[in-house]
Amino acid sequence: MDVASLTDLLKEAEEHHGRYEASAPKHHWSGFYAAYIVARQKGRNPEEADDDARKYMDGQLTDQGASP
């Protein structure tokens, strides 16, 4: 992956994370971004990647004892 492509994915992840963060329990942004970018690299569209990132974060937060 080149810098321009990663930059675009980070900006896209930022937009989706903002909507997630508004209602999510306390968390670190990096988990959402990473899950989102991995999903996009696997060919998922932005909405599917958002769903995948939310599911990932829900699992992480549940494992930490937070209510998603």
KOLTIBA-132037 format. One record per atom (N, C-alpha, C, O, CB): residue number from 1; residue in one letter; x, y, z. Coordinates in nm, 3 decimals. Glycine has a CB too. Example, Ala and Ser with C-alpha at 12.3 -4.5 7.8 and 13.67 -1.06 7.14 Angstrom:
<rs>
R  nr rest      xx      yy      zz
R   1    A   1.319  -0.569   0.780
R   1    A   1.230  -0.450   0.780
R   1    A   1.320  -0.330   0.780
R   1    A   1.424  -0.332   0.846
R   1    A   1.131  -0.447   0.905
R   2    S   1.285  -0.225   0.708
R   2    S   1.367  -0.106   0.714
R   2    S   1.290   0.003   0.787
R   2    S   1.341   0.114   0.804
R   2    S   1.408  -0.060   0.572
</rs>
This chain:
<rs>
R  nr rest      xx      yy      zz
R   1    M   0.085  -0.118   0.000
R   1    M   0.000   0.000   0.000
R   1    M   0.089   0.123   0.000
R   1    M   0.189   0.129   0.071
R   1    M  -0.096   0.000   0.122
R   2    D   0.052   0.221  -0.080
R   2    D   0.130   0.344  -0.085
R   2    D   0.073   0.447   0.013
R   2    D  -0.036   0.430   0.068
R   2    D   0.133   0.400  -0.227
R   3    V   0.148   0.553   0.032
R   3    V   0.111   0.657   0.129
R   3    V  -0.023   0.722   0.094
R   3    V  -0.106   0.743   0.182
R   3    V   0.221   0.764   0.137
R   4    A  -0.044   0.752  -0.032
R   4    A  -0.170   0.817  -0.072
R   4    A  -0.290   0.728  -0.043
R   4    A  -0.394   0.775   0.004
R   4    A  -0.165   0.853  -0.222
R   5    S  -0.277   0.600  -0.071
R   5    S  -0.387   0.507  -0.045
R   5    S  -0.415   0.495   0.104
R   5    S  -0.531   0.494   0.146
R   5    S  -0.356   0.368  -0.103
R   6    L  -0.310   0.485   0.185
R   6    L  -0.328   0.477   0.330
R   6    L  -0.390   0.606   0.384
R   6    L  -0.475   0.602   0.472
R   6    L  -0.194   0.448   0.399
R   7    T  -0.346   0.719   0.331
R   7    T  -0.402   0.847   0.373
R   7    T  -0.552   0.851   0.346
R   7    T  -0.630   0.893   0.431
R   7    T  -0.332   0.964   0.300
R   8    D  -0.591   0.807   0.228
R   8    D  -0.734   0.805   0.193
R   8    D  -0.812   0.712   0.288
R   8    D  -0.921   0.748   0.333
R   8    D  -0.754   0.759   0.047
R   9    L  -0.757   0.596   0.317
R   9    L  -0.825   0.502   0.407
R   9    L  -0.833   0.557   0.549
R   9    L  -0.935   0.538   0.617
R   9    L  -0.753   0.367   0.408
R  10    L  -0.730   0.625   0.594
R  10    L  -0.734   0.685   0.728
R  10    L  -0.841   0.793   0.737
R  10    L  -0.912   0.803   0.836
R  10    L  -0.597   0.743   0.766
R  11    K  -0.852   0.874   0.634
R  11    K  -0.956   0.978   0.632
R  11    K  -1.095   0.916   0.631
R  11    K  -1.185   0.964   0.700
R  11    K  -0.938   1.070   0.511
R  12    E  -1.111   0.811   0.552
R  12    E  -1.239   0.741   0.546
R  12    E  -1.272   0.679   0.681
R  12    E  -1.386   0.689   0.729
R  12    E  -1.236   0.633   0.436
R  13    A  -1.174   0.615   0.743
R  13    A  -1.194   0.555   0.875
R  13    A  -1.230   0.662   0.977
R  13    A  -1.314   0.638   1.065
R  13    A  -1.069   0.479   0.920
R  14    E  -1.167   0.778   0.968
R  14    E  -1.196   0.887   1.060
R  14    E  -1.343   0.929   1.052
R  14    E  -1.408   0.951   1.154
R  14    E  -1.105   1.007   1.031
R  15    E  -1.395   0.940   0.931
R  15    E  -1.536   0.977   0.913
R  15    E  -1.629   0.875   0.978
R  15    E  -1.724   0.912   1.047
R  15    E  -1.569   0.991   0.764
R  16    H  -1.602   0.748   0.955
R  16    H  -1.687   0.642   1.010
R  16    H  -1.671   0.632   1.162
R  16    H  -1.768   0.608   1.234
R  16    H  -1.654   0.507   0.944
R  17    H  -1.549   0.650   1.209
R  17    H  -1.526   0.643   1.353
R  17    H  -1.598   0.754   1.427
R  17    H  -1.648   0.733   1.538
R  17    H  -1.376   0.649   1.383
R  18    G  -1.605   0.872   1.367
R  18    G  -1.674   0.984   1.430
R  18    G  -1.820   0.950   1.461
R  18    G  -1.871   0.984   1.568
R  18    G  -1.669   1.107   1.341
R  19    R  -1.884   0.884   1.369
R  19    R  -2.025   0.844   1.392
R  19    R  -2.032   0.736   1.499
R  19    R  -2.125   0.735   1.580
R  19    R  -2.089   0.793   1.260
R  20    Y  -1.935   0.645   1.499
R  20    Y  -1.933   0.539   1.600
R  20    Y  -1.905   0.597   1.739
R  20    Y  -1.971   0.560   1.836
R  20    Y  -1.827   0.433   1.565
R  21    E  -1.809   0.686   1.746
R  21    E  -1.764   0.740   1.874
R  21    E  -1.874   0.815   1.947
R  21    E  -1.875   0.820   2.070
R  21    E  -1.646   0.831   1.852
R  22    A  -1.965   0.874   1.873
R  22    A  -2.071   0.955   1.934
R  22    A  -2.155   0.875   2.034
R  22    A  -2.209   0.932   2.129
R  22    A  -2.161   1.011   1.826
R  23    S  -2.167   0.744   2.013
R  23    S  -2.252   0.665   2.103
R  23    S  -2.178   0.547   2.168
R  23    S  -2.239   0.469   2.241
R  23    S  -2.371   0.612   2.026
R  24    A  -2.050   0.536   2.144
R  24    A  -1.974   0.422   2.195
R  24    A  -1.919   0.449   2.335
R  24    A  -1.897   0.565   2.372
R  24    A  -1.860   0.386   2.100
R  25    P  -1.896   0.342   2.412
R  25    P  -1.828   0.360   2.540
R  25    P  -1.683   0.404   2.517
R  25    P  -1.635   0.402   2.403
R  25    P  -1.832   0.229   2.623
R  26    K  -1.617   0.443   2.622
R  26    K  -1.478   0.488   2.611
R  26    K  -1.393   0.379   2.546
R  26    K  -1.402   0.261   2.582
R  26    K  -1.420   0.525   2.751
R  27    H  -1.313   0.420   2.450
R  27    H  -1.228   0.327   2.377
R  27    H  -1.114   0.406   2.312
R  27    H  -1.116   0.529   2.309
R  27    H  -1.310   0.247   2.270
R  28    H  -1.016   0.334   2.259
R  28    H  -0.909   0.399   2.184
R  28    H  -0.943   0.387   2.036
R  28    H  -0.985   0.281   1.990
R  28    H  -0.769   0.335   2.216
R  29    W  -0.925   0.494   1.963
R  29    W  -0.961   0.500   1.822
R  29    W  -0.889   0.398   1.737
R  29    W  -0.941   0.358   1.632
R  29    W  -0.934   0.636   1.769
R  30    S  -0.771   0.355   1.777
R  30    S  -0.688   0.272   1.690
R  30    S  -0.752   0.138   1.654
R  30    S  -0.733   0.088   1.543
R  30    S  -0.555   0.247   1.757
R  31    G  -0.827   0.079   1.745
R  31    G  -0.892  -0.048   1.716
R  31    G  -0.993  -0.036   1.604
R  31    G  -0.998  -0.121   1.515
R  31    G  -0.959  -0.102   1.840
R  32    F  -1.074   0.069   1.609
R  32    F  -1.174   0.091   1.504
R  32    F  -1.105   0.115   1.371
R  32    F  -1.141   0.054   1.270
R  32    F  -1.267   0.210   1.539
R  33    Y  -1.006   0.204   1.371
R  33    Y  -0.936   0.236   1.246
R  33    Y  -0.873   0.110   1.185
R  33    Y  -0.885   0.086   1.065
R  33    Y  -0.827   0.343   1.272
R  34    A  -0.806   0.032   1.268
R  34    A  -0.738  -0.087   1.219
R  34    A  -0.838  -0.187   1.160
R  34    A  -0.816  -0.240   1.051
R  34    A  -0.658  -0.154   1.331
R  35    A  -0.947  -0.212   1.231
R  35    A  -1.047  -0.306   1.181
R  35    A  -1.110  -0.255   1.053
R  35    A  -1.136  -0.333   0.961
R  35    A  -1.156  -0.330   1.288
R  36    Y  -1.134  -0.126   1.045
R  36    Y  -1.194  -0.066   0.926
R  36    Y  -1.100  -0.080   0.806
R  36    Y  -1.142  -0.122   0.698
R  36    Y  -1.226   0.083   0.951
R  37    I  -0.974  -0.047   0.825
R  37    I  -0.877  -0.052   0.715
R  37    I  -0.854  -0.195   0.668
R  37    I  -0.845  -0.219   0.548
R  37    I  -0.745   0.011   0.757
R  38    V  -0.844  -0.288   0.760
R  38    V  -0.828  -0.429   0.722
R  38    V  -0.948  -0.476   0.640
R  38    V  -0.931  -0.545   0.539
R  38    V  -0.811  -0.518   0.847
R  39    A  -1.068  -0.439   0.681
R  39    A  -1.188  -0.478   0.607
R  39    A  -1.187  -0.419   0.467
R  39    A  -1.221  -0.487   0.370
R  39    A  -1.315  -0.433   0.682
R  40    R  -1.147  -0.292   0.454
R  40    R  -1.141  -0.229   0.321
R  40    R  -1.036  -0.297   0.235
R  40    R  -1.057  -0.314   0.115
R  40    R  -1.109  -0.078   0.334
R  41    Q  -0.924  -0.337   0.292
R  41    Q  -0.820  -0.406   0.216
R  41    Q  -0.868  -0.543   0.169
R  41    Q  -0.820  -0.594   0.067
R  41    Q  -0.695  -0.422   0.300
R  42    K  -0.962  -0.602   0.240
R  42    K  -1.018  -0.731   0.202
R  42    K  -1.129  -0.716   0.098
R  42    K  -1.191  -0.815   0.059
R  42    K  -1.071  -0.804   0.325
R  43    G  -1.155  -0.592   0.054
R  43    G  -1.255  -0.571  -0.050
R  43    G  -1.393  -0.533  -0.002
R  43    G  -1.485  -0.520  -0.083
R  43    G  -1.266  -0.692  -0.130
R  44    R  -1.409  -0.513   0.128
R  44    R  -1.540  -0.473   0.181
R  44    R  -1.565  -0.327   0.142
R  44    R  -1.471  -0.248   0.137
R  44    R  -1.546  -0.491   0.337
R  45    N  -1.691  -0.292   0.116
R  45    N  -1.724  -0.153   0.085
R  45    N  -1.725  -0.072   0.215
R  45    N  -1.718  -0.131   0.323
R  45    N  -1.862  -0.143   0.011
R  46    P  -1.734   0.061   0.206
R  46    P  -1.728   0.142   0.329
R  46    P  -1.832   0.105   0.434
R  46    P  -1.802   0.104   0.553
R  46    P  -1.743   0.286   0.295
R  47    E  -1.954   0.075   0.393
R  47    E  -2.058   0.040   0.491
R  47    E  -2.029  -0.094   0.557
R  47    E  -2.048  -0.110   0.677
R  47    E  -2.196   0.037   0.422
R  48    E  -1.983  -0.190   0.477
R  48    E  -1.948  -0.321   0.533
R  48    E  -1.828  -0.310   0.627
R  48    E  -1.824  -0.374   0.731
R  48    E  -1.918  -0.421   0.420
R  49    A  -1.730  -0.228   0.588
R  49    A  -1.613  -0.208   0.673
R  49    A  -1.652  -0.142   0.804
R  49    A  -1.597  -0.175   0.910
R  49    A  -1.507  -0.123   0.601
R  50    D  -1.746  -0.049   0.799
R  50    D  -1.797   0.015   0.920
R  50    D  -1.860  -0.089   1.011
R  50    D  -1.834  -0.092   1.131
R  50    D  -1.898   0.127   0.885
R  51    D  -1.944  -0.174   0.954
R  51    D  -2.008  -0.280   1.033
R  51    D  -1.903  -0.372   1.094
R  51    D  -1.913  -0.408   1.212
R  51    D  -2.104  -0.362   0.945
R  52    D  -1.803  -0.410   1.015
R  52    D  -1.697  -0.498   1.066
R  52    D  -1.621  -0.431   1.182
R  52    D  -1.591  -0.495   1.282
R  52    D  -1.599  -0.535   0.954
R  53    A  -1.591  -0.303   1.166
R  53    A  -1.518  -0.232   1.271
R  53    A  -1.601  -0.221   1.398
R  53    A  -1.549  -0.236   1.508
R  53    A  -1.477  -0.091   1.222
R  54    R  -1.730  -0.195   1.383
R  54    R  -1.818  -0.187   1.500
R  54    R  -1.826  -0.322   1.571
R  54    R  -1.821  -0.327   1.694
R  54    R  -1.959  -0.141   1.459
R  55    K  -1.838  -0.430   1.495
R  55    K  -1.842  -0.563   1.555
R  55    K  -1.711  -0.594   1.627
R  55    K  -1.711  -0.650   1.736
R  55    K  -1.870  -0.670   1.448
R  56    Y  -1.601  -0.557   1.564
R  56    Y  -1.471  -0.578   1.629
R  56    Y  -1.464  -0.502   1.761
R  56    Y  -1.425  -0.558   1.864
R  56    Y  -1.356  -0.533   1.536
R  57    M  -1.502  -0.376   1.758
R  57    M  -1.496  -0.295   1.879
R  57    M  -1.593  -0.346   1.985
R  57    M  -1.558  -0.348   2.103
R  57    M  -1.528  -0.149   1.847
R  58    D  -1.711  -0.388   1.945
R  58    D  -1.805  -0.445   2.042
R  58    D  -1.744  -0.564   2.112
R  58    D  -1.759  -0.580   2.233
R  58    D  -1.936  -0.486   1.973
R  59    G  -1.673  -0.649   2.037
R  59    G  -1.606  -0.764   2.097
R  59    G  -1.495  -0.723   2.191
R  59    G  -1.479  -0.781   2.298
R  59    G  -1.551  -0.854   1.989
R  60    Q  -1.418  -0.623   2.151
R  60    Q  -1.309  -0.574   2.235
R  60    Q  -1.363  -0.512   2.364
R  60    Q  -1.309  -0.537   2.472
R  60    Q  -1.225  -0.472   2.159
R  61    L  -1.466  -0.433   2.352
R  61    L  -1.521  -0.366   2.470
R  61    L  -1.590  -0.464   2.563
R  61    L  -1.585  -0.448   2.685
R  61    L  -1.619  -0.257   2.427
R  62    T  -1.654  -0.565   2.507
R  62    T  -1.716  -0.669   2.589
R  62    T  -1.608  -0.745   2.667
R  62    T  -1.624  -0.775   2.785
R  62    T  -1.798  -0.766   2.501
R  63    D  -1.497  -0.776   2.598
R  63    D  -1.386  -0.846   2.664
R  63    D  -1.327  -0.762   2.777
R  63    D  -1.274  -0.818   2.873
R  63    D  -1.276  -0.880   2.562
R  64    Q  -1.337  -0.630   2.767
R  64    Q  -1.282  -0.541   2.869
R  64    Q  -1.385  -0.509   2.978
R  64    Q  -1.355  -0.437   3.073
R  64    Q  -1.233  -0.412   2.805
R  65    G  -1.505  -0.563   2.962
R  65    G  -1.607  -0.540   3.063
R  65    G  -1.695  -0.420   3.041
R  65    G  -1.777  -0.388   3.127
R  65    G  -1.545  -0.528   3.193
R  66    A  -1.681  -0.351   2.929
R  66    A  -1.766  -0.235   2.898
R  66    A  -1.889  -0.283   2.823
R  66    A  -1.885  -0.385   2.755
R  66    A  -1.689  -0.128   2.814
R  67    S  -1.996  -0.211   2.835
R  67    S  -2.118  -0.241   2.760
R  67    S  -2.113  -0.168   2.628
R  67    S  -2.108  -0.045   2.626
R  67    S  -2.245  -0.203   2.839
R  68    P  -2.115  -0.242   2.514
R  68    P  -2.111  -0.174   2.385
R  68    P  -2.238  -0.098   2.356
R  68    P  -2.250  -0.035   2.250
R  68    P  -2.085  -0.273   2.276
</rs>
